[in-house]
Amino acid sequence: MGELNLLDLYPKAKRDLNARQAATPEDRRIAKQFGMEYFDGTRNQGYGGYRYDGRWKPIVRRFQEHYGLTSNSRVLDVGCAKGFMLHDFYEAIPGISLAGIDVSQYALDTAMPSVRPFLTIGNAKEIPFEDKSFDLVIAINSIHNLEIEDLKQSLREINRVSRGNAFVVVDAYRSDEEREAILRWNLTAATYLHVDEWKAVFAETGYKGDYYWFIP
């Protein structure tokens, strides 16, 4: 287990956070339904249009190289949304076995056709697969949407279904300024902690995978 940035090739947002209107309680309420408004509505309530653009391709290559993934590997994406990253796995490693779970029926209904058969409704606190089912379990910006005790259970679940490799990314901060940014702009995360507090949670739950931070 270790702090590991496998998202270093992911495009950096060019938005000016100071120019954005802070999220309102109503924005957060709507966003947390993870429906059409969150994915394809306005920027105040989510992505402002969640469309495939290939940005996960270099990240998939990083995962492939770091974890030694092959056509015989099995990969699970926890919080897969419309399956964009899984689609890029599908194209990069022909024959690889893929699965994705998400709480959003809207996301699954509008998912990429190439991977839609591999996706199912599911919650990270109760992953619907057998023990040690996957060579790699990925959860990027998803489990922090759970309250802390459910989040801890999700980490135990990730451990349970993994054969050893996992990678999670969570909302985190290292300074008061970064914490204020999360409080101002965050739409859906129920748990956001200092990086040292996150490390304590990983230790408490026995999480054995790698991790990194999403910091505004």
C-alpha positions as a printed Julia matrix, in Angstrom:
216×3 Matrix{Float64}:
   0.0     0.0     0.0
   1.25    3.47   -0.74
   0.58    6.99   -1.92
   0.89    6.76   -5.68
  -0.08    9.23   -8.4
  -1.25    7.2   -11.37
  -3.31   10.14  -12.61
  -0.33   12.32  -13.49
  -1.26   12.21  -17.19
  -4.9    13.16  -16.6
  -5.71   16.59  -18.09
  -5.64   19.39  -15.52
  -8.79   21.51  -15.23
  -8.3    25.06  -16.44
 -11.34   26.47  -14.61
 -10.89   29.49  -12.35
 -12.33   28.32   -9.03
 -12.44   31.88   -7.73
 -14.69   32.88  -10.63
 -17.23   30.12   -9.99
 -20.33   30.56   -7.91
 -20.11   28.4    -4.79
 -22.38   25.37   -4.67
 -25.68   25.99   -2.91
 -27.51   23.47   -0.69
 -30.0    22.95   -3.54
 -27.17   22.3    -6.01
 -25.76   19.68   -3.65
 -29.16   18.06   -3.08
 -29.72   17.65   -6.81
 -26.14   16.51   -7.51
 -26.36   13.78   -4.86
 -29.21   12.14   -6.77
 -26.62   11.28   -9.5
 -29.23   11.64  -12.2
 -29.4    13.51  -15.5
 -28.79   16.87  -13.81
 -25.52   15.66  -12.28
 -24.06   14.19  -15.46
 -25.61   16.24  -18.24
 -27.16   19.28  -16.59
 -25.48   22.53  -15.58
 -22.0    22.99  -14.12
 -23.55   24.17  -10.85
 -25.02   20.72  -10.28
 -22.39   18.45  -11.77
 -20.29   17.91  -14.86
 -22.22   20.17  -17.2
 -22.15   17.4   -19.82
 -20.35   14.12  -19.16
 -19.04   13.06  -22.58
 -16.34   10.71  -23.78
 -13.14   12.42  -24.93
 -10.46    9.75  -24.51
  -8.8    11.37  -21.51
  -8.57    8.05  -19.66
  -6.41    6.4   -22.33
  -3.01    7.41  -20.85
  -4.27    6.54  -17.36
  -5.27    3.07  -18.53
  -1.76    2.6   -19.91
  -0.35    3.63  -16.54
  -2.54    1.04  -14.8
  -1.61   -1.61  -17.34
   2.11   -1.05  -16.87
   2.12   -0.6   -13.1
  -0.11   -3.58  -12.27
   1.0    -5.85  -15.11
  -2.47   -6.23  -16.59
  -3.0    -8.65  -19.48
  -5.85  -10.16  -21.45
  -6.2   -12.67  -18.6
  -6.75   -9.96  -15.97
 -10.02   -8.92  -14.33
 -10.65   -5.25  -13.48
 -13.48   -3.67  -11.47
 -14.33    0.05  -11.57
 -16.25    1.13   -8.44
 -18.23    4.21   -9.42
 -17.86    3.58  -13.13
 -20.43    6.2   -14.26
 -20.86    5.86  -18.05
 -17.95    3.45  -18.34
 -15.48    5.74  -20.12
 -12.4     4.32  -18.4
 -13.61    0.75  -18.83
 -14.1     1.43  -22.54
 -10.46    2.47  -22.78
  -9.41   -0.73  -20.97
 -11.57   -2.64  -23.46
  -9.71   -1.11  -26.38
  -6.21   -1.11  -24.86
  -6.17   -4.74  -23.64
  -8.28   -6.96  -25.93
  -9.82   -9.86  -24.06
  -9.52   -8.32  -20.58
 -12.44   -9.1   -18.24
 -14.19   -5.94  -17.04
 -16.88   -5.01  -14.54
 -18.26   -1.74  -13.24
 -20.73   -0.74  -10.56
 -22.43    2.59   -9.99
 -25.34    3.89   -7.93
 -26.7     5.87  -10.89
 -29.24    4.17  -13.14
 -29.04    7.18  -15.45
 -25.29    6.7   -15.89
 -25.7     3.02  -16.71
 -28.58    3.7   -19.11
 -26.4     6.18  -21.01
 -23.15    4.22  -20.74
 -20.76    3.46  -23.6
 -22.31    0.61  -25.65
 -18.99   -1.28  -25.72
 -19.04   -1.88  -21.96
 -22.71   -1.56  -21.05
 -23.09   -5.37  -20.7
 -20.39   -5.35  -18.0
 -22.03   -2.7   -15.8
 -24.47   -3.1   -12.94
 -26.15   -1.06  -10.23
 -24.18   -1.38   -7.02
 -22.91    0.41   -3.95
 -19.29    0.37   -2.79
 -20.3    -0.54    0.75
 -21.63   -3.89   -0.51
 -19.81   -4.86   -3.71
 -21.8    -7.62   -5.48
 -18.9    -9.94   -6.34
 -17.18  -12.91   -4.74
 -14.0   -12.73   -2.66
 -10.77  -12.22   -4.63
 -12.6   -11.77   -7.94
 -10.39   -9.07   -9.46
  -6.74   -8.46  -10.23
  -7.33   -4.72   -9.86
 -10.11   -2.73   -8.18
 -10.29    0.99   -8.99
 -12.37    3.62   -7.18
 -11.7     7.16   -8.38
 -13.63    9.99   -6.7
 -16.43    7.66   -5.65
 -16.12    6.23   -2.13
 -15.81    9.67   -0.55
 -19.48   10.14   -1.45
 -20.25    7.79    1.45
 -20.51    8.76    5.11
 -17.42    7.77    7.07
 -18.59    4.42    8.48
 -19.96    3.3     5.11
 -16.75    4.51    3.51
 -14.71    2.37    5.87
 -16.89   -0.59    4.93
 -16.29    0.17    1.25
 -12.53   -0.08    1.79
 -13.01   -3.46    3.46
 -15.15   -4.52    0.5
 -12.48   -3.41   -1.96
  -9.97   -5.5    -0.03
 -12.34   -8.46   -0.07
 -12.95   -8.6    -3.82
  -9.35   -7.76   -4.77
  -6.61  -10.31   -5.3
  -4.13   -7.76   -3.96
  -4.16   -4.67   -6.17
  -6.42   -1.67   -5.68
  -6.28    2.06   -6.35
  -8.54    4.7    -4.77
  -8.7     8.47   -5.12
 -10.5    10.59   -2.51
 -11.19   14.25   -1.73
  -8.45   15.47    0.58
  -6.68   18.58    1.8
  -3.26   19.51    3.22
  -3.96   23.04    4.36
  -6.79   25.26    5.61
  -6.94   26.89    2.19
  -7.47   23.54    0.44
 -10.1    22.56    3.0
 -12.0    25.81    2.37
 -11.92   25.1    -1.37
 -13.51   21.69   -0.81
 -16.18   23.14    1.47
 -16.99   25.84   -1.09
 -17.1    23.81   -4.3
 -17.76   20.19   -3.31
 -21.06   18.85   -4.59
 -21.28   15.19   -3.55
 -18.51   14.12   -1.15
 -19.81   13.21    2.31
 -16.3    12.52    3.66
 -13.29   14.76    3.05
 -10.28   14.57    5.35
  -6.74   15.79    5.8
  -4.32   13.47    4.03
  -3.0    12.25    7.4
  -6.54   11.44    8.55
  -7.08    9.46    5.36
  -3.94    7.45    6.04
  -5.3     6.66    9.5
  -8.57    5.44    7.93
  -6.65    3.22    5.52
  -4.69    1.74    8.42
  -7.82    1.23   10.55
  -9.66   -0.64    7.8
  -6.66   -2.69    6.74
  -6.84   -1.31    3.22
  -3.99   -2.91    1.27
  -4.08   -0.98   -2.01
  -2.62    2.23   -3.37
  -4.19    5.65   -3.0
  -4.0     9.26   -4.11
  -5.79   12.53   -3.52
  -8.2    14.8    -5.36
  -7.39   18.33   -4.16
  -9.18   21.35   -5.73
